[in-house]
Amino acid sequence: MSGNIEDGLAQADEHNFTRPIPKSAQARVKFLLKSEKNSVKAVAQRLGISPRTVERYLKGQIKTPRPELARRLETEVRKSWQPLVRKRARAKAAKSTGLVVETRARFGFTAAPGTTDDGRMRRITQHLPPEYASRLFAAQEAGATEAELRHITAQGLQDVYFRDQGSRASGLLVDFTDIDYIDFDF
């Protein structure tokens, strides 16, 4: 669990994978090489190691990477693993099913005078309609910052959870800060 929306969306992608990522360092490097169109140099740049080291992993001359490199290797493979599965799951969420947000964060409000608008920690699990999934995915693909992704998520929770899709609290604006964790599922 993480307080980062980008990480939460990546973990939601992983829930849709149909196969586990490769286990060995050699298999992971081979996968990255294939995803980089057989460019050893591109894989080396992606991992922050020399092209010669990449070749040694490919030949099986090095079997166990340093812990830092092992983490980078796993992260890079997860980013590229099963792109079509990831794309289909996101398209389905953006067009028909929407997504579920589970978070523990501080929610404060800007509302009419006399209301309780002090921020407090709340745990919320809420289904957001496809339009918010679509906006989140489009913003992420366009390189949106964490603050922009947080704003889209806050708007979704504001409209669906706090305003009950327009049936109450019409002037309420939600502040979404201090995220303890956030998970998505689609």
C-alpha positions in Angstrom: 0.0 0.0 0.0 1.2 3.4 -0.8 0.1 7.0 -0.6 1.1 7.5 -4.3 -1.7 7.5 -6.8 0.7 6.5 -9.7 1.8 3.4 -7.6 -1.8 2.6 -6.8 -2.8 2.5 -10.4 0.3 0.4 -11.3 -0.7 -2.1 -8.6 -4.3 -2.2 -9.9 -2.8 -3.1 -13.4 -0.9 -6.0 -11.8 -4.1 -7.5 -10.4 -5.2 -8.1 -14.0 -2.0 -9.9 -15.1 -2.6 -13.4 -16.3 0.9 -14.7 -15.7 3.5 -13.8 -13.0 6.6 -11.8 -14.1 9.8 -13.8 -14.8 11.6 -15.0 -11.7 15.3 -15.1 -12.6 17.5 -12.2 -13.4 18.4 -13.7 -16.7 14.7 -14.1 -17.7 13.9 -10.6 -16.6 16.8 -9.1 -18.7 15.7 -11.2 -21.7 12.2 -9.8 -21.4 13.5 -6.3 -21.2 15.7 -6.9 -24.2 12.7 -8.1 -26.2 10.6 -5.1 -25.0 13.4 -2.8 -26.1 13.6 -4.3 -29.6 16.9 -6.2 -28.9 18.8 -3.0 -27.9 21.3 -4.0 -25.2 22.2 -0.3 -24.9 18.6 0.7 -24.2 18.2 -2.0 -21.5 21.5 -0.9 -19.9 20.3 2.7 -19.8 16.9 1.7 -18.4 18.7 -0.3 -15.6 21.6 2.1 -15.0 24.2 -0.5 -15.8 26.8 -1.0 -18.6 25.9 -2.9 -21.8 28.6 -5.4 -20.9 26.8 -6.2 -17.6 23.5 -6.7 -19.6 25.3 -9.2 -21.9 26.7 -11.1 -18.9 23.2 -11.4 -17.4 21.9 -12.6 -20.8 24.6 -15.3 -21.0 24.0 -16.4 -17.4 27.4 -15.4 -16.2 25.9 -13.3 -13.5 22.9 -14.9 -11.7 22.3 -12.8 -8.6 22.1 -9.0 -9.0 22.9 -6.6 -6.2 19.7 -5.8 -4.1 19.4 -2.3 -5.6 19.7 -3.6 -9.1 17.3 -6.5 -8.4 14.7 -3.9 -7.3 15.2 -1.8 -10.4 15.1 -4.9 -12.6 11.8 -6.0 -11.1 10.3 -2.5 -11.3 11.2 -2.1 -15.0 9.8 -5.6 -15.9 6.6 -4.8 -14.0 6.2 -1.5 -16.0 6.4 -3.4 -19.3 4.8 -6.7 -18.4 1.7 -7.8 -20.4 0.9 -4.4 -22.0 -2.1 -5.8 -23.9 -3.7 -7.2 -20.7 -3.1 -3.8 -19.0 -4.6 -1.9 -22.0 -7.7 -4.1 -22.1 -8.3 -3.8 -18.4 -8.0 0.0 -18.5 -10.2 0.3 -21.5 -12.9 -1.8 -19.8 -12.7 0.4 -16.7 -12.8 3.6 -18.7 -15.8 2.5 -20.8 -18.0 0.4 -18.7 -17.0 -0.8 -15.2 -15.2 2.2 -13.6 -12.9 1.7 -10.7 -12.9 1.2 -6.9 -10.8 3.5 -4.7 -9.9 2.5 -1.2 -8.1 5.2 0.7 -7.2 6.4 4.2 -6.5 10.1 4.0 -7.3 13.5 5.4 -10.5 15.0 4.0 -11.3 18.6 4.7 -14.1 20.7 3.2 -14.8 24.2 1.9 -18.5 24.7 2.5 -21.1 27.2 3.7 -20.3 28.9 7.0 -21.4 27.0 10.1 -20.5 23.6 8.8 -17.8 21.3 10.1 -15.0 21.7 7.6 -12.0 20.7 9.7 -10.0 18.0 8.0 -9.9 14.6 9.5 -8.6 11.1 8.6 -11.2 8.9 7.0 -11.1 5.5 5.4 -13.3 5.4 2.3 -14.0 2.7 -0.2 -15.9 4.0 -3.1 -16.8 2.9 -6.7 -16.1 5.7 -9.2 -17.9 5.7 -12.6 -16.1 5.1 -15.8 -15.7 8.8 -16.6 -13.3 9.2 -13.6 -11.3 6.1 -14.6 -11.0 7.5 -18.1 -9.9 10.9 -16.8 -7.3 9.3 -14.5 -5.9 7.1 -17.2 -5.7 9.9 -19.8 -4.0 12.2 -17.3 -1.5 9.5 -16.3 -0.7 8.7 -20.0 -0.2 12.5 -20.6 2.3 12.7 -17.8 0.2 14.3 -15.2 1.8 15.1 -11.8 0.8 13.4 -8.6 -1.1 16.6 -7.6 -3.1 16.5 -10.8 -4.0 12.8 -10.3 -4.9 13.5 -6.7 -7.2 16.3 -7.9 -9.0 14.0 -10.3 -9.4 11.4 -7.6 -10.7 14.1 -5.1 -13.2 15.3 -7.7 -14.5 11.7 -8.1 -14.8 11.2 -4.4 -16.4 14.6 -3.9 -19.1 14.0 -6.6 -19.9 10.4 -5.8 -19.2 9.9 -2.1 -19.7 13.3 -0.5 -22.3 14.9 -2.8 -24.0 11.6 -3.6 -24.0 12.4 -7.3 -25.6 15.9 -6.9 -28.4 14.9 -4.5 -26.8 16.7 -1.5 -24.1 19.2 -0.4 -24.0 20.9 -3.7 -21.6 23.7 -2.7 -19.1 21.3 -1.0 -15.5 21.3 -2.2 -13.3 18.5 -0.9 -9.6 18.8 0.1 -7.8 15.4 -0.2 -4.5 15.4 1.6 -2.2 13.4 3.8 -2.8 10.1 2.0 -1.9 7.2 4.3 -2.6 4.7 1.5 -4.6 4.5 -1.6 -5.5 1.4 -3.6 -7.4 1.1 -6.9 -9.1 -1.9 -8.4 -10.6 -2.2 -11.9 
